[in-house]
Amino acid sequence: MANNQGPQGNYDPAGSTQMFRAFVDEEGPATRPTAAAGSSGPRVGLIVGVVAVIVVVAAVAWLALS
């Protein structure tokens, strides 16, 4: 039987805290992406999204004021 008491002495009957810690502490190639892989992808999407929002706001303002 596993010891299911945390550092504070709180009893965890399901052991979910230990399972969560094992999941978070698990080191693997899929959990830690390298800096070179896909570094420009999210940034380009963010810029396109901001430009699209500005265009939509400008169009709504132009229609409201005309």
C-alpha positions in Angstrom: 0.0 0.0 0.0 1.3 3.4 -1.0 1.9 6.2 1.5 -0.7 8.7 0.5 0.1 11.5 2.9 1.5 14.7 1.6 4.0 17.0 3.3 1.1 18.7 5.3 -0.2 15.3 6.5 -3.4 15.6 4.3 -4.7 12.1 3.5 -5.3 11.6 -0.2 -7.3 8.3 -0.6 -7.2 8.3 -4.4 -3.5 9.1 -4.6 -4.3 11.7 -7.3 -1.7 14.1 -5.9 1.1 11.6 -6.4 -0.2 10.7 -9.8 -0.3 14.4 -10.8 3.2 15.0 -9.5 4.5 12.0 -11.4 2.9 13.4 -14.6 4.3 16.9 -14.1 7.8 15.7 -13.1 7.9 13.2 -16.0 10.6 14.4 -18.4 10.3 13.3 -22.0 11.0 14.7 -25.4 7.3 15.5 -26.0 6.9 17.6 -22.9 9.9 19.9 -23.5 10.0 21.3 -27.0 13.2 22.8 -28.3 13.4 26.6 -28.9 14.1 26.1 -32.6 11.0 24.0 -33.3 8.1 26.2 -34.4 9.4 29.4 -32.9 7.9 31.6 -35.6 4.6 29.8 -36.0 2.7 31.2 -33.0 4.2 34.6 -33.4 3.0 34.9 -37.0 -0.5 33.7 -36.0 -0.6 36.3 -33.3 0.3 39.1 -35.7 -2.3 38.0 -38.2 -4.9 37.9 -35.5 -4.1 41.4 -34.2 -4.2 42.8 -37.8 -7.6 41.0 -38.4 -9.0 42.5 -35.2 -7.8 46.0 -36.2 -9.4 45.7 -39.6 -12.7 44.5 -38.2 -12.8 47.3 -35.6 -11.9 49.9 -38.3 -14.7 48.5 -40.6 -17.3 48.6 -37.8 -16.2 52.2 -36.8 -16.4 53.3 -40.5 -19.9 51.8 -40.9 -21.1 53.3 -37.6 -19.8 56.8 -38.4 -20.9 56.9 -42.1 
